[in-house]
Amino acid sequence: MEFCEGDADPAFEVLLSKFQQIHKEGLPRLRIHADAAVAIIQKNLSKAYDVKHSPVKAGYKDPEKAVKTLRRRQRERITLGELSAEIERRGKNWAEHCRKWNLQDKETEIEAFRTVGEMFTAMHDLARFRIALTYASDTGRVIDFLRHHFQIVSGPTEKGRQQKEVQRLHKQIEQNGAVSDNKSTVFPGYKATHVIICHKESHPVRQFDDTWEVVIEVQIGTVAMYDWSEIEHDIVYKPQGRVTIPDDAKRILDMINGVTIIGDMMKDHFKNLLDPLETTQAVSSRRRSWQRVDQIHILNERDRGILQDFGGTDPSMDKTRIEETKGSLLRDSYKWVLENEEFLRWNDGGEQPGEQGWSRRLWIRGDPGKGKTMLLCGIITELMESNRGDYDVCYFFCQAADARLNNATSALRGLMHLLVRQQPVLMTYIHDHFDVTGRQMFEGANAWFRAKDTFNRMLGHKGLKKTYIIIDALDECQYQQSELIDWIIGWSQNCTQVKWLVSSRNWPPIVEALGSFEVNTVVSLELNARSVSAALETYIKHKVKVLAERKRYSDFTRAAVQQYLMLKADHTFLWVALVCQHLDKTRLASNELRERLPNLFPRGLDKLYARMLDMISEDDIDSIADQCISILSVMTVSYEPLSLRELMGLIQPSHDHYRDTKVIESRVLYCGSFLALREGTVYFIHQSAQDYLVRDGAKQIIPLGPEEEHHRLYLRSLDALDKILRRNMYNVPSDDFGCSIENIVRPNPDPLASVQHSIAHWIDHFLDSISSTRPERASRDLNEGGRVYMFLSRKYLFWLEALSLQSNVYRGLTAMRKLEELSKVFTHPSQII
């Protein structure tokens, strides 16, 4: 594909000829409509609405220019059609790409023109005029005026120059997303509000027998913006023989744009300060002025580096991983909540206490496996797709099994990561701490307090846009959970710019904390059982349809499976997902499946997990069963998700196959009722899966107890570290010794990739292997000649180097302090670490 002049299309040329003829014949009527509209504005806008503006003059597009524009738009439509098809082919969402590239009004323009009527609909600027304002904040008044005196056909919409965006999107798709989104300019280009109007039915000009409905494009901007845009248009779009524009000229043009934007914003701010009545409208206008000032901030290279250092995890990637791991997001399974009375009260209600429908915090609560996380994923998707720049959306998914996602500090880090990307001006509050502490900003005993102080300042920012803050699975926040809940409660009572959405299980501490506040709106999945049941029915039909196509079920078998799932699901999405996953792997013939189906899967998650574990343990091939049990035992006591290479180094080395990551991958997939694999990393499919293995499945997969498994992992970790750790693991040149970690280039392949978990957690596994029944274990390993003693004697400095390369020095020092306390009890005083 190439964005260029296309070959002549005879059918299109015929349409153009008809369009040109009708356009020429209709020009007089076009002028009558536009001149009448200008007269109404000149007479009433300034006088009745107190709006200062320059004289308004109508403009018209002559037929030749109109034809030229239609040729360009035809090429754009064909190109957009090709892009849309390519994006959908890759399983992506076309509407989401249009929003990302600021092409929302191009979303449906993906087919070539078929009729003259379509051409006239697309050419809404055949008659147009500009309203050039002294104050940008008067835009709202102008729109109100237009609504009162005319019929609004479409808009208002924020407009910029879109032709280049179409070309950049085209290039981005061709290069599989490799095109950088960095721009050479600092300030946004031409911006104006466009409204398409026509005269009301009662106006005399509507008496004419119009061949097409005459519409007029109204462009609303400031005098200064239009002055700058004229210069930019002449230089960039009418180069007059120049092949290229010098970089210095581009920079100066960009600076002129910046001065124009700041001047407009300062005029608005000045006007608001002189407002004798501190009305709600004036306060809101002043906040919008600050927000427009904020928009000129961008993240520079250093800012982006800091975000990478402090972000911990990118919640947008977590959302993608969750959706892919749990199955694609199905709108029909979550749309019920968008129509729920409590959700609408929260989303659409008043902003201030006492206003009708006022509510700042929504709490979605329900038992495990009821679909809370996917429900929030759906809400986030809906908010983002319907956003037209009016608000920002920040979110975080707590996950107990992942050390990066199971604490309050990480939650704030993730939320700030998204918030700063959307409102770059807030980066200054991160600098306040980061410039002093560096990468240790969110490490150590004060990490939570620094994170909270930073976020508090962001939420108190004068120009903060309306923001949705969404936190999933509060019950899986294992550390500082009460502090996080108290923080949410405090801000949801005092910050009018933020709407809060949280979800959790029906756990007593959370119910007690969140259940007694008036600002709380609650959606209980148990109390909305009918809606959940209908959503689950849609989900089951979708899953069975996919399953039937993959397994080539007969209609009879398909109906039997669907009826069985609906009968036994008990309002639990996760149960359905697990059963369908197992059915996808089964090799039973259709008639055999129908016969065995009634007794194949028990009702309820715990009973289902027990059955799945039995199936794994009783596999016909003993080696496969042993390998799967070994993998489950490691994952059950690990402190975070493991890469395949890490897992390969920690499981029982009973067979040469364990040295092959493809074999490990196949065994992980065999454990699919408990584990999921995404991009080389192994996760639990759901927190309830790990809860079951720890609570009920441990006797089956870890018969000697969790302490013994921790002890085995501690020994395996030290064995691996003994072999791998050495001085200068990344071969940093001696001239660079002492440089910052962020400046060190990580080699590929990374020699530490297979021992990341061991580096961070060998001491944790050792400590968790100590029990009251095995005190001699600590004494033996800590004293001279013992395993811990020998490792620290030989590899301590190399281990510290590896921790620093992981940016985990604080975690290592914390673990060493625990080890030191233990050594005071179990070692000779002369050998204390």
N, C-alpha and C positions, 0 to 999 in steps of 0.2 A: 504494500500500500504506500502511496506517496501523495502528499497533499499538493496538488497542482491542478492546472487547467485540464479539464476532462475533454474527451472527444465530444463533438456536437451530437446531441440527441434529437432526432427529427421530431419526435412527439413533444419534447420540451420546447423546441423552437416554434412549433405551432401555437403552444400555449402562450409563449412570450409575445408572439405577434398579436394574438387576441387581447392580451393584457394591455399592450401598448396602445392599441386602438381605443379600447374602452377608457383607458387612463386619459388620453388626449381629449376625448369627447367630454370627460367628466371634470376636467380642470376648472371650468368656471364654477361648477357647483362646489368643488373642493374649496375654492377661494371664498365663496359666500359663507360656508360653514366656519372656516378658520377666522375670517375677519369678524364674524359675529361673536365668536368666542373671545377674541382679543378685546373687543369692545366691552364685553361684560367684565372682564378682568381689569381693564384700565379704569373703568368707572367705579368699581366696587371694592376691589381687594384692599387697596391701601386705606380707603376711607372707612369701610365697615369692619375690617379685621386688623387694623393698625399694623400693616405689614409694609416695611420699606423695601422697595424694589425698583429696578431700572425699568425704563419704558419697554413694553412688550411689543414685539413685532413678529408677525407670522412668516414662516418660511415654507417653501414648497419644493418637492423633489421633481425635477423635470423628467419626462418619460425616458430620455436616454440614460440618465443616471439611475432611474428606477430599474431599467432592464439590466444595467451593469450590476446593481445590487442583487437582483434576483439570480443572476448567473453565479455570483459568489455564494449566495445562500443555498443554491442548488448543490454546489460542490460541498458546502459544509454539511448539508443534510445527508448526502451520500457517504461522506467521511464518517459522520457521527453514527450512521447506520452500521457501517463496518466495524467501528469501535464498539458499539453496543453489542453486536453479535459476538465479537471476540471476547469481550469481558464476560458475557453470559456463558460462553463456551468454557471459560476458565472457572466457572462456578462462582463468580463474583457478582455484585449487585450494581447494575448500571446507575440506578438512582443515587446510590452512595457515591459513586465516582463523580457524577454531575455535581453533587453538593461539595465534594472535596475541591473540585476545580472551578467552583463558582459559576456553574453552567446550568443552574436549576431550570431556567426557562428553555433550555435546549433539550430537556429530558425526553420530550415527545417528538422532537423534530428529527426523526431518524429515517424518514422515507422521502423519496423524491416527490416534487410537486406533481399532483395528478389532475388538478382542475385549476381554472382561472380563479375561482373563489378562494382556494387555498393560498394563491399568490397574493390576493388583496388582503386576506387575513394576516399574512406574514408581513406585508408592507404597511404597517400601522403608522409609519412616519412619512407618508406622502404629504401630509400637512402637519406642521409641528411649530411649536414656539417654546422659547425659554423664558422662565421666570427667574431672573437673576436677583437674589436677595442680598440685603446688607448683612443680615444676621442668619446664620444657618439654622438656628433654633426656631425660626419662624416657619420651617418646612411643614410642621404639623398643622399650623393655622391655614397654610395654603391648601393642604389636602382637605381640611374641613370645608374650606370655601368651595373647592371643586365638587365635593360631595353634595353641597347644598344647591349649587347652580347648574350642575351637569349630571349626566349619567356616567358612572365609572364603568368602563368596559373591562379593564384589568389594572392591577397594581393596587397600591404603590409598591414599586420594587426598587432596590438599590442596584444601580447599573455601573459597570466599568467597561473597559474595552475588552471584548471577549474573543476576538478573532485569534489573537496570539495564544490565548488559553486553549482553544480548540487544537491548535497546532502542537502545543506542548503536551497536551493529553495524548494526541496521536503518537508523538514520539515516545512518550512514556510507555504506552502499551506495546509499541513495536520492540522496545528494548527491555521488556519484562520488568518494568518498574525501576530501571537503573538510572533514569534521568534524575539529576539532582534538582531539588525544589528550591535551591538557593537562587536568589535573583540579584542582579547587579545594582538594583535600586534599593534604597532604604525606605522611602516613603511610598504609600500606595498611590497609584495613578489617578486618572480621572474617575471621579465618583459623583453621581447625581441621583436624585430620585425621579423615576419615570412613572407617569400615570397616563393611561390611555382613556380618553373621554369621548363622548359624543353628546350632542344636544338632547335635551329631554323631548319626549314625544310632543309636548305642548308648544315647543318653540316653532315659530313660523317657518324656519328653514327646513323643517322636517316635512313640509308640504310637497317638496319636490319629489318626483318619481325617481328615486335613486336606483341606479343599476347595482350598486353595492352600498353597504352601510358605511357612510363616511365617518371615520374616526380620526381623532387628532392626538398626536403624541405631545404631552406636556413634560418638559424637562425642568426640574427644580434644583437649582444649585445656588452657589454664591457668586457674586460679581468677581471676586478674586479667583475662584476656581475656574470660571469660564475664561478669564484672561489667561491663566496658565495653560488651560487645555487648548486654547487657540495656538499658543506658541508650540506646545508639544505636538499638536496635530500637523502643523506646517512643517516641522523639522523631521518628525518620524514618518509620517504618512505621505508627505509631499516633499521628498528630498531634493527635487529640482536638479537632477543630474549627479548628486552626491551618491557615491557607492556605499560608503560607510559614514557613520557619525563618530568623530573622535571621542575617546573615553573621557577626556576632560570636559567636553561639551555635555556628555551624558550626566556626569557628576554634578555639573553646575545646574543643569535642568532639574535634576533630582533635588538639589538644595533649594531652588526656587519653589518647587512643589512643597517642600517641607516648611518653608517660610509662609507659604500660602495657607497651609493647613493650620499651623500654629496661630497665624493671625486670625483666621476665622474662629478658632476655639477661644482665643483670648477676648475677641469681641463679644462672643456669647457670654463668657464668664463675666465680663465687665457689665453687660446688660443685666444679668441676673443679680449682681451685687447692688445695682441701683434700684431693684424692684422694691418699692415702698411696702408692699404687702408680701410677707413671707408665706406665700401660698404653697400648697402641696405641689402645684404645677411648677412653681419656681424652684423648689427644692429638687424636684425630679429633673428639671431642665439643667440645674447646676451639676447634678450627678452625671447626667449625660455628657456635659461639657468635660468633666474630669475623665470620663471614660474615653472620649475622643482624644484627649491629650495622651491617655495611656496607649492608644492604638499606634502611636508613632514609635513605640519601643519595639525593638526586635531582639532576638537572642543572638548574640555574637558567638564566635567560635569557642571562646572561654566558657560562656554560659552553657553551651551545649555540652562541653566537657564536664562541667560541674554536675549537670543533670545526670550524665552517665555515671558519675562517681557516686552521687548520693541517692539515685533513684531506687536502688535495691532491685525492684522489679517494675516492669512496665505493665500496668493493669490492662491496657488495650490488648497486649499479647496474651495475658492471662484469660481475658474474655474469649479470644479466639481459640485458645487451647481448650477451655471448658466446653465451648460449643461443639468443637470437633470431637472431643473425647466422649461427650454425652450424646452425640448425635446432632444433626443439623437443627437449627432453631426453627421451630414450626409456629408460624404466626397464629394459626387457628387454635393452638394449645395455650396461648397466653392472652389472646385478645380480650377474653372475658374481663380481665382485671382493668383494662382500659375503659370499660363501660361500668365498672363497679362504682357504686355511689360514694364510698369512702375514698377511693382513689381520685375521683373527679373533684370531691371536696378539697382534697389536698392539693391537687394539681391546678385547679381553676379557681379556688376560693380566694378570699381577700388576703391582702398582704399584711394588714395591721390588726392587732387585737381589737375585737369588737366589730370588725367588718364581717359581712355575711360570708359564711363558709370558711372563716379564717382557720388555717391549719398549716403549720410549718413542718411537721414531722409525721411521716407515715411509717408504720411498723407492720411488716408482713410476717406473720408467725404461723408455724405449722410443724408437724412431726417430720422425722427423717424420711427422705425419699419422696416427699409430696410435690417436688418440683419448684421449690423456692428459688434456687439459683437460676434455673432457666427462665423463671418468671421475671426475675430482675434483669437477666440478659435481654429479654424481650422488651421490657420497659426502657432500658438504656438505648436499645436500637431505635425504638419509636421516638424517644426524645431527640436523638441525634438526627434522625431522618426528617423530622418535622421542624428542626431548628433552622431559622433563617438569620442567624447571627444575633438573636435576641437574648441568648443566655449561653452558659457553658455547662458541660456535664462532666463531673468527676466521679470516679467509682473505684471500689477496691473489693476484692474477693478474699476474705479470710479463709485459710485452710490449715487445720490443725496439724496435718501430717507434713507440712512444709515449713521449715524454720524461717524462711523468708516472708511467710504470709500469716504467721500465727501469733503476732504480737502487735500492740497498739502503735509502737513506734514505726513499724513497717507500714501500717495502715496509713498513718499521716504522711509518710514519705511517698507512698504511691499516689495518694490524693494530690499532694503538692506537685508531684511530677506532671500529672495531667493538667492541673490548674495553671501552672506556669507556662506550659506549652500553649495554652489558650489565651492567657493574659500575661505576656512577657514582662510587663512593668513590675509584676510581683516578684521578679527575680531579685530585686534589690533587697528584699527581706531575707533571702537565703544568703546573700553576700554578707549580711551583718554578722552571721555566725561562721559561715564557711571561710571567710577571709582570715578569721582568727584561728579556727580549729582544723581547717582543711578536711581531709577525708574522714577524720575522726569525729565529724560533727554529729553523726548518729551512732556513735559507739560510746561505751562506758556507762557509768552509773547515771550520768546526766542526759543520756540520749533522749529519753522521753520528754524531759523538760525543755531541751533545746528544740525538739520537733514541735512541741506544743506552743512554745513561745513564737516560733517562726510562723506557724499556721495562724495563731491568734492575730498576729500583725497583718497577715494577708487578709483575713476576714474583716479586719477593721479598716482596711484601705478605703479611702474616700470614693474612689472611682470603681469599686468592685461591681462587676456586672452581676445580674441575677445568675445564680449558680445552683445547680442540682448536685448535692453530695450524696452518693449512694454507697452503702457498705453492706455487703452480703455476709451472712453467717457469723453474727456477733458471737454466737456460742462457740465458734472455733477459734476465737481470739483467746489463746491460752495464757498469755502474759499481759498484765495491765488491763485486763478486760473491764474491771470496774472503773478505772481511770478513764478509759476510752468512752464508756457510757456516760459518765459524769460530764465529760467534755462535750459530748453531743447534746446532752440535756441543757447544759449552760448556754451554748450557742443557739440552739433551736428556740430558746426563750427570748434571746436578745438580738439576733441578727435578722433583719427583715429582708436581706438580699439573698438568703440561702434557703432552699427547700431541702429537707433531709428525708432520705428513705433508707431504712434499715430492715434487715430480715434476721430471723433466728428461729431456733427450735423453741418449744414451749418449756424452757428451763426455768425453774423457780427463781434463781437470782436475777435473771433478765426480766422475767415477768414482774417481779417485785420492783425493779428499778424503773422500767418503762411504763408500767401499767397505771400509774397514779398521777399523770400529768395532763392538764387540760389541752396542752398544745399537741397532744398525741392523737393521731387517727390510726385505727387498727383495722387491718384486713386479716382475719383469721381464716386459714384454709379449711379448718374443721367446720366453722360456721358458714362457710361458702361451699359446702359439700356439693350442692347441686351444680354450681358453676364448674367446680373442679372436676366433677364426674363427667360433665359434657366435654370439657377440654381433654380429659383422659380418653374418652371415647374417640375423639378426633385423632389423638395421638396413636391409639391402638390401630385404628383403621390405616393410618399412614404407615406404621411399622409393618403391619401385616401385608399391605400392598407391596412394599419394598421386598419383604421376605418372600412372598409368593412369586414375584418376578425372578428373584435370584434362585429360588429352589424349584421353580416350575411346578408349584402346587396346582392341583385341580381346583375347580371352583368349590367342590365339596370339602376338600381339605382346608382351603383358605377360610371358608365359613366356619369350619370346626375350630380352627386355631383362634379366629377372631372371637367367637362366642366364649371359648375357654378363657381367654385373657380378660374379657369383660366381666366374667363371672368371678374370677379369682383375684383381680388386681387390687381390690380394697383401697381405691383412691391413691395408689402408690405408683408414680411414674417409674421410679427406679426398678421396682419389681418387674414391670413390663419390659423395660430395656434389657434387664439381665436375662429374662426368659427368652426374648427374641434373639439375643446374642447367642444363647445356647442352641436354640433351634436352628440358627444359621449354620452352626458347626456340626449338627447331628447328621448322621448318615442313614437315618431310618427312612424306609420307603413310606410313601404317603399313607397306604392302608395301615401299616404298622404304627406309624406316628399317631393316626387317629385312634387306634386301639389303646395305645399306652398313654396318650395325652392326659386323661383324667387323673392319673396317679403319678404323673411324671414330675410335677413341680408343686410343692406345698404352698399354701397361702402364708403370707407374712415374710418380711425380709430375713429375720433371723433363721427361720426354718429353711428358707431358700438358700441362704448362705451355707447352712449345714449340709444340705443336699449337694450343692456345688462342690464343697470341700470333699465330700465323700466320693464324688465322681472323679475328682483329681487324684485322690489317694488310691482309688481302686482301678486305675488305668491298667489295661491289659499288659502294657509294657512297663515293667517295674522301674527301669532306669528313668523313664519319662516322669513317672510319679515321684520318684526320689528327687529328681532335679527340680520339679515344680514345688515340692514341699520345702526344699532348701531355699529356693527363691522367695517363697512366702515368708519363711522364718526370718530371712535377712530384712525384708521390707517391713515386717511387723515391728522390729526393734530399731530400725534406722530412724534418724532424726529429721530426714528430709528426702525428697525424691532423689533417686540415684540414676546416673547415666548407665548405659549398658556396660561400658568399660569398668566403671566403679563396681557395678554388681558382679561382673565376671571375676573381679579380684577378691570379693568377699564371700561368695558362696562356697560350699564344700568342694574342694578340688579332687573329686572322686573319679573323674573321667577326663580324657583328653578333649572331649567335645566342649568342655568348659572354657577352652582357650579360643573358641570360635564365637564371635559375637552374633553371627547369624543363628547359631543353635540357641544361644541365650534368648535372642529375640523371639524365636519360635516358641520357647517355653513360657516366656512372658505372655505371649498371645494366648497360649493354652490356658493360662490363669486369668483369662479375660473377665471372669465373673468377679474378680477382685482387683485386677491391675489393668492399667491402660498404658500404652506406649505412644509417645508423641515426640518427634524430632530427636530420637535417641535417648529420651529420658523416661523413666518408669515412674508412674504415679499410682496411687490408689484411685479407683474409679469414684469413690465416695467415702466420706469420713465414716459412714456406718460400716463399710467393709473392714476398715482397720479396727474400728471399735469391736466388731464381732470377733476378729482373730485374736485380739488382746484379751477379750473377756471370755469367750467360749471356745475358740478354735485353738488356743495355745497348747492344750494337752495333746492335740492331734499333730500339730506341726512343730512344736517345741516340747517334746515329752519331758525333758529334763528341767524345764523352766526357763523363763526369760533371762535369769542371771547367767545361766550357762551359755545362752546364745550371745549375750553381751560379751562374756569372757572370750568366746571363740572369735568374735569380730575384733575385739581388742588385740588378740594375738595375731590374727590375719593382717590387721592394720600395721602392726609393728614389723611383721615379716616383710610386708611390701615396702614400707618406708625405709627399712634397713637396706634393701636392695637398690632403691631409687634415689634417695636423698644424697646429695653431694654439694660441695661448695660451688656457688655461681651456677645454679641450675639452668638459667636462661642465657648463659655465656655472654653476660654484659661486659663490654670492653672496659678495661681498667680505668680509662679516662672518664667513664661515666659513673664510676662508683660514687654513691651518695646522691644520685639524681632522684627525682621524684618518681614514684611508682608508675604514675600515668604516662611517663615518658619512656618506659621500658617496653620494648616490642616483644610480645609473646610469640615464641617459636611455633611453627606448625610442621609436624605434630607437637603438641604440648606434652613434655615429659611428665608433667604432674597431673594430666587429665584423668588418669586411672586411679589416683589416690587422693582426690580432692576431699572426699568424705573422711578418709582416714586421717589426713592432716588436721582437719577441723575437729574431729570427734573421737580420736582414739582414747583420750583421757576420759571423756564422757562414758564410753563403753566400759572402760576399766572401773570407774566409780560405780556404775550401775551393775557391775558383776559382783560387787562386794555385798555380802549379806551376813546376817547374824549367825548363819549356820556355816559360813566359810570365812572366818576371820583370818585363818592361816594364809589364805590366798594373798591378802594385802601385805601381810608381813613378809611372805616369801618374795614377792615381786618388787617390793620397795627397798629391801635391804641389799647390801653389797652382793653382787653376783646375780641378783634377781633381774627379771625381764625389763622392768621399768628403769631400774638403776643402770643397767648396761646400755639401754637405748639412749638415755639422757647423757650418759658419759661420752658416748660416741657421736651422737647425732643432734644434740640439743641446738647448736648454732645453726645447723643446716635446716632443722625443723622451723626455727624462728624465721629463717630466710623464706622458707616456703609459705609460712603464714603471712609474711609481709607481701609476698607476690599475690596472695589471695585477698589482700586487704582485710585480714582476719587477726591481726596482732592482738587486738583487745580480747577477742574470744580466747586466744591461746593463753594470755596472761591471766584471765579469769579462771580458766581450767587449772593453770599451774597453782593458783592460790588455793583452790580446792584440794589439789594434790598435796600441797604443803601442809594443810590442816590434817589430812589423813595420815601423812608421814609422821606427824608429831605423836600419833597414837601407836603406830605399828612399826616404827623404826628405832634403832639405837640413836641416842641424842647426837652422837658424833657423825651420823650419816644423814641427818635431816637435810632435805633439799634446800 
